[in-house]
């Protein structure tokens, strides 16, 4: 669960022209991706999320047909499913629900009583399709929220997660694609060629190019120090700080430790983001 997802609630309501008044996103595994802290959050319970996730993951909607769709303690009448990915439900005097699955998640929008569910359907569909194709954008938001913008948090919190020691970061794919943009104030502006080289090394688990030629990021060649468990690489450049690179299932998180900073703390920060991506099967 991360506040970084909560921006999608605002996006959905705006797209619905305020016909939707609440929304949430959950995982097919029943995890809650949006928080209950947002003013327009649809406060789905953990049990409800698990039940809905199980249905959309299995494609078996019989339980919804017989028992309705229960969200935030309210049982909505199941209307129909479409293409094994969309579910529509309604409750007299309580509005309606639109649920649509993406690769790993489910977008749920609530139509306020008297609102147009058709317009909400379109808004939910847009967000689901966006998630289907736009993981890199969310990862960028999450990274900037959890790793970069928090550089300004308290020294104690910074130290725990590495924020006081890392001054910039980025995420790339194992295929060499750039998941984060160069626009963030603390972005590592890795080039396409550098990302491709690093992605290839982690994907193949062949780190010999780093041993012989160093790790090059932003045009700077860092001395390769070591790799651990075929998923972590550490490198250093005199007077220019150090690099920590850790792979997830499909990406590589890269953190830069400023000169004089503690790379060990940066390692913790990088590991946190990499583990988060792992939890999303990324």
C-alpha positions in Angstrom: 0.0 0.0 0.0 1.5 3.4 -1.0 0.3 7.0 -1.1 2.0 7.2 -4.5 -1.0 5.3 -5.9 -3.5 7.8 -4.5 -3.1 10.2 -7.3 -5.0 7.8 -9.5 -8.1 8.4 -7.3 -8.0 12.1 -8.3 -7.3 11.2 -11.9 -10.3 8.8 -12.1 -12.8 11.2 -10.5 -11.6 14.0 -12.7 -12.0 11.8 -15.8 -15.5 10.9 -14.7 -16.5 14.5 -14.6 -17.3 13.9 -10.9 -19.8 11.2 -11.6 -17.5 9.0 -9.5 -17.1 10.2 -6.0 -14.8 7.4 -4.6 -12.2 5.0 -6.0 -9.5 2.6 -5.0 -7.0 0.2 -6.6 -6.2 -3.3 -5.3 -3.9 -6.1 -6.5 -5.1 -9.3 -8.0 -3.5 -10.9 -4.9 -5.8 -8.8 -2.7 -3.3 -6.3 -1.6 -4.4 -2.7 -1.2 -2.5 -0.3 -3.5 -4.2 3.0 -2.6 -4.6 4.1 1.0 -7.6 4.9 3.0 -6.1 8.3 3.9 -7.3 9.9 0.7 -10.5 12.0 1.1 -12.1 10.2 -1.8 -10.8 6.7 -1.0 -13.2 3.8 -1.4 -12.4 2.1 1.9 -12.3 -1.5 0.8 -11.4 -3.9 3.6 -8.6 -6.5 3.3 -11.1 -9.3 3.2 -13.2 -7.7 0.5 -10.1 -7.0 -1.6 -9.0 -10.6 -1.3 -12.4 -11.8 -2.4 -12.6 -9.5 -5.4 -9.0 -10.2 -6.4 -9.6 -13.9 -6.4 -12.6 -13.6 -8.6 -11.0 -11.4 -11.3 -7.8 -13.5 -11.2 -9.7 -16.8 -11.7 -12.3 -15.5 -14.1 -15.0 -17.2 -12.0 -17.8 -14.7 -11.2 -20.3 -17.2 -9.7 -19.7 -15.9 -6.2 -20.5 -12.4 -7.2 -23.6 -13.6 -9.0 -24.9 -15.4 -5.9 -23.7 -13.1 -3.1 -23.2 -9.7 -4.7 -20.2 -7.4 -4.7 -19.3 -6.3 -1.2 -17.1 -3.1 -0.9 -16.7 -0.9 2.2 -19.3 -3.1 4.0 -22.0 -2.4 1.3 -23.4 -5.3 -0.8 -24.0 -4.3 -4.4 -26.2 -6.3 -6.8 -24.1 -7.9 -9.5 -25.2 -6.8 -12.9 -22.9 -8.4 -15.3 -19.2 -9.1 -16.3 -17.6 -8.3 -19.6 -14.6 -10.0 -21.2 -13.6 -11.5 -17.9 -12.1 -8.2 -16.8 -15.0 -5.8 -16.2 -17.7 -6.1 -13.4 -20.7 -3.8 -13.0 -22.8 -3.7 -9.8 -25.5 -1.4 -8.3 -27.2 -0.8 -5.0 -30.5 1.1 -4.7 -29.9 4.6 -3.3 -26.2 3.8 -2.9 -24.9 4.2 -6.5 -23.0 1.7 -8.5 -19.6 0.0 -8.8 -17.3 -0.4 -11.8 -14.4 -2.8 -11.5 -11.8 -3.4 -14.2 -8.7 -5.5 -14.0 -5.2 -4.8 -15.5 -2.2 -7.1 -15.6 -1.8 -7.2 -11.8 -4.3 -4.8 -10.3 -8.0 -3.9 -10.2 -9.4 -0.4 -10.5 -12.7 0.2 -8.7 -14.8 3.3 -9.2 -17.9 4.2 -7.3 -20.7 6.1 -9.1 -22.5 8.4 -6.8 -26.3 8.0 -6.6 -27.8 9.8 -9.6 -24.5 9.9 -11.5 -23.8 8.4 -14.9 -22.2 4.9 -14.5 -21.4 4.9 -18.2 -19.1 7.8 -17.8 -17.5 6.2 -14.7 -17.0 3.0 -16.7 -15.0 5.0 -19.3 -12.9 6.6 -16.5 -12.2 3.3 -14.8 -11.3 1.8 -18.2 -8.8 4.6 -18.9 -7.0 4.1 -15.6 -6.9 0.3 -16.0 -5.5 0.7 -19.5 -3.0 3.2 -18.3 -1.8 0.8 -15.7 -1.7 -2.0 -18.3 0.8 0.0 -20.4 2.2 2.6 -18.0 4.0 0.8 -15.2 7.1 2.9 -15.8 5.2 6.1 -15.0 4.0 4.8 -11.7 7.5 3.6 -10.8 8.8 7.0 -11.4 6.2 8.6 -9.2 6.9 6.0 -6.4 10.7 6.5 -6.7 10.4 10.2 -6.5 8.0 10.0 -3.6 9.8 7.4 -1.6 13.4 7.9 -2.5 14.0 11.3 -3.9 11.6 13.9 -2.5 12.1 12.4 1.0 15.7 13.6 0.9 14.2 16.6 2.8 12.7 14.5 5.7 14.1 14.4 9.2 17.8 13.3 9.6 16.6 10.2 11.6 14.3 9.1 8.8 16.8 9.9 6.2 19.4 7.8 7.8 17.1 4.8 8.2 16.3 4.7 4.5 19.5 6.1 3.1 18.0 9.4 2.1 20.7 11.5 3.8 23.4 9.7 1.9 21.9 9.2 -1.6 21.6 12.4 -3.6 20.2 11.0 -6.9 18.7 7.8 -8.3 16.9 6.2 -11.3 15.3 2.9 -12.4 15.9 1.1 -15.6 14.5 -2.1 -17.1 16.5 -5.3 -17.6 15.8 -4.6 -21.3 17.7 -1.3 -21.1 14.6 0.9 -21.1 14.5 4.0 -18.8 11.6 3.7 -16.3 12.2 7.0 -14.6 12.6 10.3 -16.4 15.5 12.8 -16.3 13.0 15.6 -15.2 13.2 14.9 -11.4 15.6 17.2 -9.6 17.5 14.3 -8.2 17.4 12.0 -11.2 20.4 10.1 -12.4 20.5 11.1 -16.0 21.6 7.7 -17.3 22.0 7.5 -21.1 20.2 4.9 -23.2 23.5 3.2 -24.1 24.5 3.0 -20.4 21.1 1.6 -19.4 21.3 -1.0 -22.1 24.8 -2.1 -20.9 23.8 -2.3 -17.3 20.5 -4.1 -18.1 22.3 -6.7 -20.2 24.8 -7.4 -17.4 22.1 -8.0 -14.8 19.8 -9.9 -17.1 22.7 -12.3 -18.1 24.3 -12.2 -14.6 27.6 -11.7 -16.4 29.4 -8.9 -14.6 32.7 -9.4 -16.3 32.2 -6.1 -18.4 32.0 -4.2 -15.1 35.2 -5.9 -13.8 37.1 -5.0 -16.9 35.6 -1.6 -17.9 33.9 -0.3 -14.8 30.3 0.8 -14.4 29.6 3.9 -16.5 26.6 6.2 -15.5 26.1 9.8 -16.7 29.4 9.5 -18.6 31.4 8.8 -15.4 33.2 5.5 -15.1 33.0 4.1 -11.5 35.4 1.4 -10.3 33.6 -2.0 -9.9 33.9 -3.1 -6.3 31.9 -6.3 -6.1 28.6 -8.1 -6.8 26.5 -10.0 -4.4 24.0 -12.8 -5.1 23.9 -11.9 -8.8 21.5 -9.0 -8.0 23.6 -6.3 -6.3 26.5 -4.3 -7.7 28.6 -1.8 -5.8 31.0 0.7 -7.5 33.0 3.8 -6.5 34.7 6.8 -8.0 37.3 8.8 -6.1 35.9 12.3 -5.2 32.6 11.5 -7.0 30.8 9.2 -4.6 29.5 5.7 -5.3 26.9 3.6 -7.0 24.5 1.0 -5.7 22.6 -1.1 -8.2 20.1 -3.8 -7.3 17.9 -5.8 -9.6 14.2 -6.7 -9.1 12.4 -9.2 -11.4 12.4 -6.9 -14.4 14.3 -3.8 -13.4 17.4 -2.3 -11.9 17.3 0.4 -9.1 20.4 2.6 -9.1 21.3 5.0 -6.2 24.2 7.4 -6.1 25.9 8.0 -2.7 27.2 11.6 -2.5 30.9 11.9 -1.8 31.4 11.5 2.0 28.1 9.8 2.4 27.5 6.3 3.8 27.0 3.8 1.0 25.7 1.3 3.4 22.6 3.4 4.1 22.1 4.0 0.4 22.2 0.3 -0.1 19.2 0.0 2.3 17.3 2.7 0.4 17.9 1.0 -2.9 17.0 -2.4 -1.5 13.6 -1.0 -0.3 12.7 0.2 -3.7 13.9 -3.0 -5.4 11.9 -5.1 -2.9 8.8 -2.9 -3.6 9.1 -3.6 -7.3 9.5 -7.3 -6.5 6.2 -7.2 -4.6 4.5 -5.9 -7.8 6.1 -8.7 -9.9 8.2 -6.1 -11.6 
